[in-house]
Amino acid sequence: MAQPGFWDNQEASTKILKQLKVLKLSTEPWAAACARRQELKELSDIVKAEEQELIADLTADTARLKAEVDTFEFKTLLSGECDQNSAIISINAGAGGTESCDWVSMLFRMYSRWAESKGYAVKITDCLFGEEAGIKNITALVEGEYVYGYLKTERGVHRLVRISPFDANKRRHTSFASVDVIPQIEEGPDIKIEDKDVRIDVYRSSGPGGQSVNTTDSAVRITHIPTSIVVQCQNERSQFQNKQTALKILKARLYELERKKKEELSQQHSKDKKKIEWGSQIRSYVMHPYSMVKDHRTEYETGDVGKIMDGGLDAFMEAYLRLEKTQK
């Protein structure tokens, strides 16, 4: 930053400032923790056995420092290429009809509550409602530091077992929904979208009414012809905004496609891709005849289903990140 001409290229300098901010988020708290440790060590060396009040204070301060260090250790699990980025999450209904559509809406509420607890912003870009209730599929942008690092742990099929509110006979039903998460990426030289490679269609927005909704052709669908990737956005206020958001999602999907191609295990990854149905779930949420949420990858489980559905996902995310690091 001290070099002459640093500010001549505004785009490059802004990118470096962002990198600096991210690095400081790691180094500054760590330096403060190291200084605090040295201070506590020096105090412990001179404290006397009869100074019980001071010993109690030192014990409490040490416990707080340990909690900080545990947080730093957890952050090392979020060291992947795009873990610091925001994320685009898509939830799709699977086997189960109306039940699965309702399950999608429950999952989206769960992730929205989780994001809210972290101070992240959630912006719906596309939503298709079910014929009777719930949501068939929904795509949203979750913005904040390390969102992708956390949410990538949720990628897969989620299974729900409960007494159906849509069944007059109050029978137990099993529903499925798939969650897909990709990182949001900044526009860069690696991802170029040529005009000739895309087809842009505009259409009238669907869903609950509102200002400019269902009245103008503001929704945008973009088809990337070489890869057949289709993205759409209908929740912004204007056609231009919907187009810009859709392009952002398309770039993220193209980046993810290229990243997978470069991975040594990309072929195995495609083999492991399963249908949204029984036997393919990564996590089960059982509400009847007992209460339990269990992750089938890590074997971590809890009986507090209500807490999980209100966004209390941190323990599940941490368990998977630790497993992933161990496997690597």
C-alpha positions, 0 to 999 in steps of 0.5 A: 500500500505504501508503493507509489501509484497504489491508488491508480488502479481503484479495482486492484487497490480495493481488492487488496484492502479487502484482503488486508481487512480479512487478514487483520480479523485473524492476526489482531485478535490473535496478537491480543490473545498472546499479550493477554496470555503473557500478562496472566502468566506474569500475574500467576507467577507473583500471586500468593496462595492466600490471595483468593480473590485475585486467584479467582479473577485469574481463573476467570480470565484464563477461562475467557482466554481459553474460549477465545483460543477455541474460537481461533482454532475453529476459524482454522477449519475455515481455510478453504479457497472460498470459505471467506466468501458469501454464498448462494444457497438453493433448496429444492423439494424432493420426494414427498409432494406437498410435504416436501414443499413445506419442508423446503419452507421450514429449512429456509426459515432455519437457515434464515434464523441461523444467518440472522444470529450471525448478523448475515444478510439474506436476499431471496433471488428466486422462489417457486411456491408449491401448488398447495403449500410451501415452496418447490425451490428457492435460491437466496444470497447470504452475505457476510464473512465466512458464510460459504465456509459454514454453509458448505457443510449443509450441502446434501439431502435433508430428511424430515419425519413427522406427523403430517399437518396435511393428513386428516388421518394424522399419519406419519410422513417422510419428506426430503429436500436437497440443499446446494451451496456455492460461493459468491465470487467477485468478478474477475479475469477467470470468469468471462461471459460472452454475449453470444454464449447466453440467452436472456429471457424476461417474464412476469414475476410470480408469487405473492403480489406487491409493487411491480410484481405480477405487473411488468416483465421484470423477472429475468432468466439467463441460459448459458448455452455452452454449459446449459446452466440456467439461472433466474431472478425475480425478486429485485425491483427492476429488470436491470437489477434482476439481470445483474443478480442473475449474472452474479449467480451465473458467474458463481455457478460457472466458477463452481463448475470449473473448480469441480473439474480441477479437483482430482475427485471430481468424477467420484463426486459426480458418482456420489450424487444421489437422488433426493429420496430415501437412503441418500440423506446427510441428516435426518430430522425426526419429530415423531415418534421421538425428537432427534436430529442426526447427521449421518456423516459425523454421527453427531446428534441432538434431541433438541429439534426446536433449537435446530429449527430455530437456526442452532446449527453451529455444533453440526457445522463444526462437527462436519468441518472437523471431520473434513479436516481430519479426512484431509 
